[in-house]
Amino acid sequence: MSLPPRPTIVAIPDSDDARLLIALTSHATDLSEASHTLHLALDAGEDSELWLPLTMHAATAYSRPFAASKVRKRLDTMIQVPSVPEELKPVHDMVRKYRNTTVAHSQSDLVLPIALALLDDQGAVRNVVGVTLIHPMPRAVAERLAELVDAVEVLVDDAITLVTARLKIELAKVTPEVVAGWQVPELFALEDLAYSGGRARTDRPQFTAYWRTDVSPIAGSNEKEIPT
């Protein structure tokens, strides 16, 4: 009987550095998302109908690492990562405020919903409408935000380089027999209409991919939900 093939990747067991690498990787993903979205916005231009949603999403993605979370430490509380550069702190504070008051909650004066009466030639009301005035992020601010995202990405990438180097040295001492007992990441597949909208992430290396009903499941995946 032939033996099953040996896995080529395994999940690193829990440790301080493993948890640090996971958190830093998560923050780096959010920052990369913000950077990519900002560059799409800048390429599209202020006159594009994509400008408002792209810049709003970039502000949200950038703000995630600095918001409270149940599954990771805030980036600005991690001693392994230096603070936002002093010259960019005003942009950092402004973008987080913009995300909180305008993007996540409709309570800033950048958005004005107003009830208007349309008058006829005699000054009498002929119609009533509701109108919302919205001031999008100016291009000059978006360019400064792009500078900020790039700077914070460098800080996080440097921290990732250090922790991965430590882990590589430490894990090189582990024998293949021990590594054989480490968990292999699991991938599950469900049809797209089963898309849940997301549950809280856990520390288990498991992921569910949702595929179109007219496309076959991902090869090697299991057609079942991740256990809760």
C-alpha positions in Angstrom: 0.0 0.0 0.0 1.4 3.4 -1.0 1.6 6.1 1.7 -0.3 9.3 1.2 1.9 12.2 -0.1 3.7 14.2 2.6 2.2 17.7 2.9 4.3 20.6 1.6 2.8 23.2 4.0 1.7 23.0 7.6 0.4 25.5 10.1 3.0 26.6 12.6 2.0 25.6 16.2 0.9 28.4 18.6 3.6 30.5 20.0 4.2 34.2 20.7 6.0 34.7 17.4 3.5 32.7 15.5 0.7 34.8 16.8 2.7 38.0 16.1 3.3 36.9 12.5 -0.5 36.2 12.0 -1.4 39.6 13.4 1.2 41.4 11.3 0.1 39.6 8.2 -3.5 40.5 8.8 -2.6 44.2 9.2 -0.4 44.0 6.1 -3.3 42.7 4.1 -5.5 45.6 5.2 -2.8 48.1 4.3 -2.3 46.5 0.9 -6.0 46.7 0.3 -6.0 50.4 1.2 -3.0 51.0 -1.1 -4.5 49.1 -4.1 -7.8 50.9 -3.7 -6.2 54.3 -3.4 -4.2 53.8 -6.6 -7.3 52.7 -8.5 -9.0 55.9 -7.3 -6.1 58.1 -8.3 -5.9 56.4 -11.7 -9.7 56.9 -12.2 -9.6 60.6 -11.1 -11.8 62.9 -9.1 -14.3 63.2 -11.9 -14.9 59.4 -12.0 -18.0 57.9 -10.5 -15.6 55.4 -8.8 -13.8 58.2 -6.9 -16.1 58.4 -3.9 -16.6 54.6 -3.2 -12.9 53.9 -3.8 -11.6 56.6 -1.5 -14.2 55.7 1.2 -13.1 52.1 1.0 -9.5 53.0 1.2 -10.1 55.0 4.4 -11.9 52.0 5.9 -9.2 49.5 5.0 -6.5 51.8 6.4 -8.4 52.3 9.6 -9.0 48.6 10.3 -5.5 48.0 11.8 -6.1 50.8 14.3 -9.6 49.7 15.4 -10.4 47.3 18.3 -10.7 43.7 17.3 -11.5 40.4 19.0 -8.9 38.5 17.0 -5.8 40.7 16.9 -4.0 43.5 18.7 -4.4 47.0 17.3 -1.4 48.0 15.2 -0.7 51.1 17.3 -0.4 49.0 20.5 2.1 46.6 19.1 5.6 47.4 20.5 7.2 45.6 17.5 6.0 48.3 15.1 7.1 51.9 15.3 4.5 54.7 15.5 3.1 56.5 12.5 5.8 59.0 11.3 5.2 62.3 13.1 4.8 64.3 9.9 2.0 62.0 8.7 0.0 61.9 12.0 -2.3 64.7 11.0 -3.3 62.7 7.9 -3.7 59.5 10.1 -6.0 61.3 12.6 -8.0 62.9 9.8 -8.6 59.7 7.9 -9.6 57.8 11.0 -12.1 60.6 11.9 -13.4 60.6 8.3 -13.9 56.8 8.5 -15.8 57.1 11.8 -18.0 60.1 11.0 -18.6 59.8 7.3 -18.0 56.2 6.0 -19.1 54.0 8.9 -21.6 56.5 10.4 -23.6 59.2 8.7 -23.0 62.1 11.1 -20.4 64.5 9.6 -21.0 67.8 7.8 -19.4 66.4 4.7 -22.8 64.9 4.0 -25.9 67.1 4.1 -29.3 65.5 3.6 -31.8 68.3 3.2 -35.5 68.7 2.5 -36.1 71.2 -0.2 -39.2 73.0 -1.5 -39.3 73.7 -5.2 -41.1 77.0 -6.0 -43.0 78.2 -9.0 -42.7 81.6 -10.6 -45.1 83.1 -8.0 -43.0 81.8 -5.1 -45.5 79.1 -4.1 -44.4 75.5 -3.4 -44.9 73.3 -6.4 -42.9 70.2 -5.3 -40.9 68.7 -2.4 -37.7 66.7 -2.7 -35.1 65.2 -0.5 -31.5 65.9 -1.6 -28.1 64.8 -0.2 -25.0 66.9 -0.8 -21.8 64.9 -0.5 -18.2 66.2 -0.5 -15.8 63.5 -1.5 -12.2 63.3 -0.4 -10.1 65.9 -2.3 -7.4 64.4 -4.5 -4.7 66.2 -2.5 -5.8 64.4 0.6 -6.0 61.1 -1.2 -2.4 61.6 -2.3 -1.3 62.3 1.3 -3.2 59.2 2.4 -1.3 57.2 -0.2 2.0 58.4 1.3 0.7 57.5 4.8 -0.3 54.0 3.7 3.1 53.4 2.0 4.9 54.5 5.1 3.0 52.3 7.5 3.3 49.3 5.1 7.1 49.7 5.3 6.9 49.6 9.2 4.8 46.5 9.1 6.9 44.7 6.5 10.0 45.4 8.5 8.4 43.8 11.6 7.3 40.8 9.5 10.9 40.3 8.2 12.2 40.2 11.8 9.7 37.8 13.1 9.9 35.4 10.1 13.6 35.3 10.5 13.3 34.4 14.2 10.8 31.7 13.4 12.9 30.3 10.6 15.9 29.9 12.9 13.8 28.3 15.7 11.8 26.0 13.5 14.9 24.7 11.7 15.7 22.9 14.9 12.4 20.9 14.8 12.7 17.3 13.5 10.5 16.1 10.6 8.9 13.6 12.9 7.6 16.4 15.1 6.6 18.5 12.1 4.6 15.5 10.8 2.2 16.1 13.7 1.5 19.7 12.9 -1.9 20.6 11.4 -2.4 21.0 7.7 -4.6 24.0 6.7 -8.1 22.9 5.6 -10.1 24.3 2.7 -13.8 23.8 2.5 -16.2 24.7 -0.4 -19.8 25.8 -0.5 -22.1 27.1 -3.2 -22.2 30.9 -3.5 -25.8 31.2 -2.2 -24.6 29.8 1.1 -22.3 32.9 1.6 -22.7 33.7 5.2 -21.4 37.3 5.3 -18.7 36.2 7.7 -18.4 35.0 11.2 -15.7 35.8 13.8 -12.3 34.4 12.8 -10.9 31.7 15.0 -7.3 30.5 15.5 -7.9 27.3 13.5 -6.3 27.2 10.0 -9.5 26.6 8.2 -11.1 28.5 5.3 -14.3 28.3 3.3 -14.4 29.3 -0.4 -17.7 30.0 -2.0 -18.0 29.0 -5.7 -20.5 29.7 -8.4 -23.2 27.1 -8.8 -22.2 26.7 -12.5 -18.6 26.0 -11.6 -17.2 22.8 -10.0 -15.8 23.0 -6.4 -12.1 23.6 -5.9 -10.2 20.4 -6.4 -9.3 18.7 -3.1 -11.7 20.7 -1.0 -14.5 19.4 1.1 -18.1 20.3 0.3 -19.1 21.1 3.9 -19.3 24.0 6.3 -16.5 24.7 8.8 -17.6 23.3 12.2 -18.6 26.0 14.6 
